[in-house]
Amino acid sequence: MRPLDGITVIALEQAVAAPFCSRQLADLGARVIKIERPAVGDFARDYDQAVKGLSAYFVWLNRSKESLTLDVKHPQAGEILSRLIASADVFIQNLAPGAAGRLGLDAETLLAKHPRLIVADISGYGDSGPYAHKKAYDLLVQSEAGVLSVTGTPEQQCKVGISIVDIAAGMYAYTGILTALYQREKTGKGTRVEVTMFEALGEWMTNPLLYTHFSGQALRRSGPDHATIVPYGRFRCGGGASVMMGIQNEREWVKFCAQVLGDAQLAKDTRYDSNAKRLERRAKVVAMIERVFSAFSAEQVMAKLDAAGIANARVNTPEEVWQHPQFKARNRWREMGSPVGPIPTLLPPATMPDFEARLDPVPAVGEHTDHILADIGYSKADIAELRAAAAV
């Protein structure tokens, strides 16, 4: 058994945040019924065609789900949704601001009818406050939450290269739902789980918020280097390659000077004998290190760092990560089905010895519509009528 076997999730979802949340639940065994627009489906299906004609985003976020097409604004949709939710444990939605309420799918309405239901609402800014009705996309919330102010180079702000806002919101919704399920075991009652993208990033931004507010100084954008620890970042080696390395304390700085730079006296130099001093002289410290590193290849530098017990990493491309020996050694790759055949996928990060995560196929648009409708009492004739009326 998987931990969430027997749990049914209705996901009126699109894009990234809610699908990321519900996929985690599916990985643990929950039955996730994904409601999509008739014919076209979740618009994330059209973000790209990189994976054998499928969207990389959609493949990542939607394995192990059942796809039900439904026009939620159709007059007959309300009855279908009502039947689905009546037998569900969890309802997830990340519609545009106010849309769930207009459909009668707000938490207050649903919990009044289904007191054991867990309703998870994912939005940009929540349903109160001056931003309640503002649209929110990942990059926009990165900007609003201050991520761009601390990411990039001194000359140029940059976004984070992955959808951190959606991932953060989806993961908090996932953990919130698990918490609510655990609470229901104790109380017998469902509840609402509300997660906003802005507040999720606010949590992740707490360190720079605290640092800036109390120091009165904004964190310096430092490209691939740490903003407040030196040396910690990317360093050029011979042949044009680079390595990432980091010093976390003065004990490591002493070892680094002696064993890697070959200059034990440098650790005693009063200009560089604390992180605060090295931070003030960042350019000089980097120049000293790169002058030594330039005589060696990246592999040789990393060997020296490993021998000295100094943390380091390669500067990998996505394809190099795909081929990474650590994934292979730990047997992390699996295959899942899809409308275009088998696709490799990584196991989820949290591993437990008693079960393996479910990795069922990525669904085609509406692939399970007839089966799901039959499960909630619709006959073949009923389903044919719904299709003729363009309800599903």
C-alpha positions as CSV (number, residue, x, y, z in Angstrom):
1,M,0.0,0.0,0.0
2,R,1.0,3.6,-0.7
3,P,0.2,6.2,2.0
4,L,-2.7,7.8,0.1
5,D,-4.3,4.7,-1.4
6,G,-8.0,5.2,-1.1
7,I,-7.9,9.0,-1.1
8,T,-9.7,10.8,-4.0
9,V,-8.7,14.2,-5.2
10,I,-10.7,16.4,-7.6
11,A,-8.3,18.9,-9.2
12,L,-9.8,21.8,-11.1
13,E,-6.3,22.9,-12.0
14,Q,-4.2,24.5,-14.7
15,A,-0.6,25.7,-15.4
16,V,1.9,24.7,-12.7
17,A,1.2,25.4,-9.0
18,A,-1.9,23.2,-8.4
19,P,-0.8,20.4,-10.8
20,F,2.5,20.3,-9.0
21,C,0.6,19.8,-5.7
22,S,-1.8,17.2,-7.0
23,R,1.0,15.2,-8.7
24,Q,2.7,14.8,-5.3
25,L,-0.5,13.4,-3.9
26,A,-0.8,11.0,-6.9
27,D,2.8,9.9,-6.4
28,L,1.7,8.7,-2.9
29,G,-1.2,6.7,-4.3
30,A,-4.1,9.2,-4.3
31,R,-6.6,9.0,-7.2
32,V,-6.4,12.4,-8.8
33,I,-9.1,13.3,-11.3
34,K,-7.9,16.3,-13.3
35,I,-10.6,18.5,-14.8
36,E,-9.6,20.0,-18.1
37,R,-11.2,22.1,-20.8
38,P,-12.9,20.0,-23.6
39,A,-10.7,19.4,-26.6
40,V,-7.8,21.6,-25.6
41,G,-7.2,20.6,-22.0
42,D,-5.0,22.4,-19.5
43,F,-3.2,25.2,-21.4
44,A,0.1,23.9,-20.0
45,R,-0.2,21.2,-22.6
46,D,0.7,23.9,-25.2
47,Y,3.7,25.5,-23.5
48,D,6.1,23.6,-25.7
49,Q,6.4,20.4,-27.7
50,A,9.8,19.4,-26.4
51,V,9.0,15.9,-25.2
52,K,8.2,13.9,-28.3
53,G,5.6,16.5,-29.1
54,L,4.3,16.9,-25.6
55,S,4.9,19.8,-23.3
56,A,7.8,19.3,-20.9
57,Y,5.8,21.2,-18.2
58,F,2.8,19.0,-18.7
59,V,4.8,15.7,-18.6
60,W,6.5,16.8,-15.4
61,L,3.4,17.8,-13.6
62,N,0.6,15.3,-14.6
63,R,1.7,11.7,-14.4
64,S,-0.6,9.2,-12.6
65,K,-3.7,11.4,-13.1
66,E,-7.1,10.7,-14.8
67,S,-8.2,13.4,-17.3
68,L,-11.8,14.4,-17.3
69,T,-12.9,17.0,-19.8
70,L,-15.6,19.4,-18.6
71,D,-16.9,22.8,-19.5
72,V,-17.4,24.1,-16.0
73,K,-19.6,26.9,-17.2
74,H,-22.0,24.5,-19.0
75,P,-25.5,24.3,-17.4
76,Q,-24.9,20.5,-16.8
77,A,-21.5,20.9,-15.3
78,G,-22.8,21.7,-11.8
79,E,-24.4,18.3,-11.3
80,I,-21.2,16.5,-12.6
81,L,-19.0,18.5,-10.2
82,S,-21.5,17.9,-7.3
83,R,-21.3,14.2,-7.8
84,L,-17.6,14.2,-8.1
85,I,-17.0,16.2,-5.0
86,A,-19.5,14.2,-3.0
87,S,-17.2,11.2,-3.1
88,A,-13.9,13.1,-2.8
89,D,-11.6,13.7,0.1
90,V,-9.8,16.7,-1.4
91,F,-10.8,19.4,-3.8
92,I,-8.0,21.6,-5.3
93,Q,-8.5,24.7,-7.5
94,N,-6.3,27.4,-8.8
95,L,-8.7,29.3,-11.0
96,A,-8.6,33.0,-11.7
97,P,-9.5,35.2,-8.8
98,G,-13.2,34.9,-7.9
99,A,-14.0,32.1,-10.4
100,A,-14.4,29.4,-7.8
101,G,-16.9,31.4,-5.9
102,R,-18.9,32.2,-9.1
103,L,-19.1,28.4,-9.7
104,G,-20.3,27.7,-6.2
105,L,-17.0,26.0,-5.5
106,D,-15.7,28.3,-2.7
107,A,-14.6,26.6,0.5
108,E,-17.5,28.0,2.6
109,T,-20.1,26.5,0.2
110,L,-18.4,23.2,-0.2
111,L,-17.6,22.6,3.5
112,A,-21.2,23.4,4.4
113,K,-22.3,20.5,2.1
114,H,-19.3,18.2,2.8
115,P,-17.9,18.7,6.3
116,R,-15.2,16.1,5.8
117,L,-13.9,17.6,2.6
118,I,-10.5,19.3,2.4
119,V,-10.6,22.3,0.1
120,A,-7.3,23.6,-1.1
121,D,-7.3,27.1,-2.8
122,I,-4.2,28.2,-4.5
123,S,-4.1,31.8,-5.7
124,G,-1.7,34.7,-6.4
125,Y,-2.5,36.9,-3.5
126,G,-5.5,35.4,-1.6
127,D,-9.1,36.4,-1.4
128,S,-8.6,39.6,0.7
129,G,-6.4,42.7,0.6
130,P,-5.8,45.2,-2.2
131,Y,-4.2,42.5,-4.5
132,A,-7.0,40.0,-4.1
133,H,-8.2,40.4,-7.7
134,K,-4.8,40.8,-9.3
135,K,-3.7,38.2,-11.8
136,A,-0.5,36.4,-10.8
137,Y,2.1,34.5,-12.9
138,D,5.4,33.1,-11.7
139,L,7.7,35.8,-13.0
140,L,5.3,38.5,-11.9
141,V,5.3,37.2,-8.3
142,Q,9.1,36.7,-8.3
143,S,9.2,40.5,-9.1
144,E,6.5,41.5,-6.6
145,A,8.1,39.4,-3.8
146,G,11.5,40.9,-4.3
147,V,13.3,37.9,-5.8
148,L,14.5,39.9,-8.8
149,S,16.1,42.4,-6.4
150,V,18.5,39.8,-5.0
151,T,19.0,37.7,-8.2
152,G,21.3,38.5,-11.1
153,T,24.4,40.7,-11.4
154,P,25.1,44.1,-9.9
155,E,24.2,45.5,-13.3
156,Q,21.2,43.4,-14.2
157,Q,18.3,41.9,-12.3
158,C,17.4,38.3,-13.3
159,K,14.5,35.9,-12.7
160,V,15.2,32.5,-11.3
161,G,15.4,30.0,-14.2
162,I,12.8,27.6,-12.9
163,S,9.2,28.2,-11.7
164,I,10.1,28.8,-8.0
165,V,6.8,30.6,-7.2
166,D,4.6,27.8,-8.6
167,I,6.8,25.2,-7.0
168,A,6.7,26.9,-3.6
169,A,3.0,27.4,-3.7
170,G,2.3,23.9,-4.9
171,M,4.6,22.3,-2.3
172,Y,3.0,24.3,0.6
173,A,-0.5,23.3,-0.7
174,Y,0.7,19.7,-0.8
175,T,2.0,19.8,2.8
176,G,-1.1,21.7,3.9
177,I,-3.3,19.0,2.5
178,L,-1.3,16.2,4.2
179,T,-1.6,18.1,7.4
180,A,-5.4,18.5,6.9
181,L,-5.8,14.8,6.2
182,Y,-3.9,14.0,9.4
183,Q,-6.0,16.5,11.3
184,R,-9.2,14.9,9.9
185,E,-8.1,11.6,11.3
186,K,-8.2,13.2,14.8
187,T,-11.3,15.4,14.5
188,G,-13.3,13.9,11.7
189,K,-13.6,17.3,10.1
190,G,-12.4,18.7,6.9
191,T,-11.0,22.3,6.5
192,R,-9.8,24.9,4.0
193,V,-6.1,25.1,3.1
194,E,-5.3,28.4,1.5
195,V,-2.0,29.1,-0.1
196,T,-0.9,32.2,-2.0
197,M,2.0,32.4,-4.4
198,F,3.0,35.7,-2.9
199,E,3.1,34.5,0.7
200,A,4.9,31.3,-0.3
201,L,7.7,33.5,-1.8
202,G,7.5,35.8,1.2
203,E,8.6,32.9,3.3
204,W,11.4,32.0,1.0
205,M,12.5,35.7,1.0
206,T,12.6,36.0,4.8
207,N,16.4,36.0,5.0
208,P,16.9,38.9,2.6
209,L,13.9,40.7,4.2
210,L,15.4,40.4,7.7
211,Y,18.9,41.3,6.5
212,T,17.8,44.4,4.6
213,H,15.3,45.7,7.1
214,F,17.6,45.5,10.1
215,S,20.9,46.3,8.5
216,G,19.6,49.1,6.3
217,Q,21.6,47.6,3.4
218,A,20.2,45.8,0.4
219,L,21.8,42.5,-0.4
220,R,24.3,42.8,-3.3
221,R,23.3,41.0,-6.5
222,S,26.3,38.8,-7.1
223,G,25.6,36.6,-10.1
224,P,26.7,33.0,-9.4
225,D,28.4,34.0,-6.1
226,H,27.1,34.1,-2.6
227,A,26.0,37.7,-1.7
228,T,27.5,37.7,1.8
229,I,30.0,34.8,2.1
230,V,33.5,34.9,0.5
231,P,34.8,32.8,-1.1
232,Y,31.6,31.0,-2.1
233,G,30.7,30.9,-5.8
234,R,32.0,30.2,-9.2
235,F,35.8,30.3,-9.9
236,R,37.5,30.0,-13.3
237,C,40.1,27.3,-13.8
238,G,42.6,26.5,-16.5
239,G,41.2,25.8,-20.0
240,G,38.2,28.1,-19.4
241,A,36.1,25.7,-17.2
242,S,34.8,26.7,-13.8
243,V,34.0,25.1,-10.5
244,M,31.7,26.1,-7.7
245,M,33.2,26.0,-4.2
246,G,32.3,27.4,-0.8
247,I,34.0,28.2,2.5
248,Q,31.6,28.1,5.5
249,N,33.8,28.9,8.4
250,E,37.3,30.0,9.4
251,R,38.5,26.5,10.0
252,E,37.8,25.7,6.4
253,W,39.5,28.9,5.3
254,V,42.7,27.8,7.0
255,K,42.6,24.4,5.3
256,F,41.8,26.0,2.0
257,C,44.8,28.4,2.1
258,A,47.2,25.7,3.2
259,Q,46.1,22.7,1.2
260,V,44.5,24.2,-2.0
261,L,46.2,27.6,-2.4
262,G,49.5,26.4,-1.0
263,D,49.8,29.5,1.2
264,A,49.2,28.8,4.9
265,Q,50.3,32.3,5.8
266,L,47.4,33.8,3.9
267,A,45.0,32.5,6.6
268,K,46.9,34.7,9.1
269,D,46.8,37.8,7.0
270,T,44.7,40.3,9.0
271,R,43.1,41.6,5.7
272,Y,41.5,38.2,5.1
273,D,41.1,36.5,8.5
274,S,37.3,36.8,8.7
275,N,34.4,36.6,6.3
276,A,33.5,40.2,6.9
277,K,37.0,41.3,5.8
278,R,37.0,39.0,2.8
279,L,33.6,40.3,1.8
280,E,35.0,43.8,1.8
281,R,37.8,42.7,-0.5
282,R,35.9,40.2,-2.6
283,A,37.6,41.1,-5.9
284,K,41.1,40.6,-4.4
285,V,40.2,37.3,-2.9
286,V,38.6,36.0,-6.1
287,A,41.7,37.2,-8.1
288,M,44.1,35.4,-5.7
289,I,42.1,32.1,-6.0
290,E,41.7,32.2,-9.8
291,R,45.4,32.9,-10.2
292,V,46.1,29.6,-8.5
293,F,43.3,27.7,-10.1
294,S,44.4,28.9,-13.6
295,A,47.3,26.4,-13.5
296,F,44.9,23.4,-13.1
297,S,42.0,21.9,-14.9
298,A,38.6,22.0,-13.3
299,E,38.9,18.3,-12.5
300,Q,42.3,18.8,-10.8
301,V,40.9,21.7,-8.8
302,M,38.0,19.7,-7.6
303,A,40.3,16.9,-6.6
304,K,42.3,19.3,-4.5
305,L,39.2,20.7,-2.9
306,D,37.9,17.2,-2.2
307,A,41.2,16.2,-0.6
308,A,41.0,19.3,1.7
309,G,37.4,18.6,2.6
310,I,36.2,21.8,0.9
311,A,32.7,21.7,-0.6
312,N,32.6,22.0,-4.3
313,A,30.4,21.2,-7.4
314,R,30.5,21.2,-11.2
315,V,28.8,23.9,-13.2
316,N,26.6,21.5,-15.1
317,T,24.2,21.9,-18.0
318,P,20.7,20.3,-17.9
319,E,22.0,17.5,-20.2
320,E,24.9,16.8,-17.9
321,V,22.5,16.6,-15.0
322,W,20.4,14.2,-17.1
323,Q,23.5,11.9,-17.4
324,H,24.6,12.5,-13.8
325,P,26.4,9.5,-12.3
326,Q,24.8,10.0,-8.9
327,F,21.3,9.5,-10.3
328,K,22.5,6.3,-12.0
329,A,24.4,5.0,-9.0
330,R,21.3,5.4,-6.8
331,N,18.9,3.9,-9.4
332,R,16.7,7.0,-9.5
333,W,15.5,6.8,-13.2
334,R,12.3,5.0,-14.1
335,E,9.9,5.0,-17.1
336,M,6.3,6.2,-17.2
337,G,3.8,5.9,-20.0
338,S,2.3,8.7,-22.1
339,P,0.3,9.2,-25.2
340,V,3.5,9.2,-27.2
341,G,5.1,6.2,-25.5
342,P,7.5,5.6,-22.6
343,I,9.3,8.7,-21.1
344,P,12.1,8.6,-18.5
345,T,11.3,10.2,-15.2
346,L,13.1,10.6,-11.8
347,L,11.7,9.1,-8.7
348,P,10.3,11.7,-6.2
349,P,13.0,12.9,-3.8
350,A,11.4,11.5,-0.6
351,T,12.2,7.8,-0.5
352,M,10.7,5.3,1.9
353,P,11.6,1.6,2.2
354,D,8.0,0.3,2.3
355,F,6.7,1.5,-1.0
356,E,7.8,3.1,-4.3
357,A,6.0,6.1,-5.7
358,R,3.4,5.6,-8.3
359,L,4.5,6.5,-11.8
360,D,1.5,5.9,-14.0
361,P,1.1,7.4,-17.4
362,V,0.6,11.0,-18.4
363,P,-3.0,11.2,-19.6
364,A,-4.3,12.3,-23.0
365,V,-6.9,15.1,-22.9
366,G,-10.1,13.6,-21.6
367,E,-8.7,10.0,-21.7
368,H,-10.7,8.9,-18.7
369,T,-13.9,11.0,-19.2
370,D,-16.3,8.1,-20.0
371,H,-14.9,5.9,-17.2
372,I,-15.2,8.7,-14.6
373,L,-18.7,9.7,-15.6
374,A,-19.8,6.0,-15.5
375,D,-18.3,5.8,-12.0
376,I,-20.6,8.6,-10.7
377,G,-23.7,7.2,-12.2
378,Y,-24.0,8.4,-15.8
379,S,-25.1,5.8,-18.4
380,K,-23.6,5.5,-21.9
381,A,-26.6,7.4,-23.3
382,D,-26.2,10.1,-20.7
383,I,-22.5,10.5,-21.6
384,A,-23.4,10.6,-25.3
385,E,-25.9,13.4,-24.6
386,L,-23.2,15.3,-22.6
387,R,-20.8,15.0,-25.5
388,A,-23.4,16.1,-28.0
389,A,-24.1,19.2,-25.8
390,A,-20.4,20.0,-25.6
391,A,-20.5,19.7,-21.8
392,V,-17.5,17.2,-21.8
